[in-house]
């Protein structure tokens, strides 16, 4: 039996810098509401 959640059912957002969708990561579990950019490069580019 697989553990966890199916990847298709994860929440996602759109990055305002590159306009690409990005999915929830376990690393962002505590601050998903504050995550805006998909990567450090997009955060710097703004």
C-alpha positions as CSV (number, residue, x, y, z in Angstrom):
1,X,0.0,0.0,0.0
2,X,1.4,3.4,-0.9
3,X,1.7,6.0,1.8
4,X,0.8,9.7,1.6
5,X,-1.3,11.6,-0.9
6,X,-1.6,11.1,-4.7
7,X,0.5,13.9,-6.5
8,X,-2.5,14.8,-8.6
9,X,-4.4,15.8,-5.5
10,X,-1.8,18.2,-4.1
11,X,-2.6,21.9,-3.9
12,X,-0.9,24.2,-6.4
13,X,-0.3,27.9,-7.1
14,X,0.9,30.0,-10.1
15,X,4.2,31.8,-9.8
16,X,3.8,35.6,-10.5
17,X,7.3,35.8,-12.0
18,X,7.3,33.0,-14.5
19,X,3.5,32.3,-14.7
20,X,4.0,28.6,-14.3
21,X,2.1,26.4,-11.9
22,X,3.9,24.8,-9.0
23,X,2.7,22.2,-6.5
24,X,2.9,21.9,-2.8
25,X,6.1,20.5,-1.3
26,X,6.6,18.9,2.1
27,X,9.3,21.5,2.7
28,X,6.6,24.2,2.5
29,X,4.1,22.4,4.7
30,X,4.3,25.0,7.6
31,X,4.2,28.1,5.4
32,X,2.2,27.2,2.3
33,X,0.1,30.3,2.8
34,X,3.2,32.6,2.6
35,X,4.8,30.8,-0.4
36,X,4.5,33.1,-3.4
37,X,7.3,32.1,-5.9
38,X,8.3,28.7,-7.2
39,X,12.0,29.1,-6.7
40,X,14.8,31.4,-5.4
41,X,15.5,32.5,-9.0
42,X,11.9,33.7,-9.5
43,X,12.0,35.4,-6.1
44,X,15.1,37.4,-7.1
45,X,13.7,38.1,-10.6
46,X,10.3,39.4,-9.3
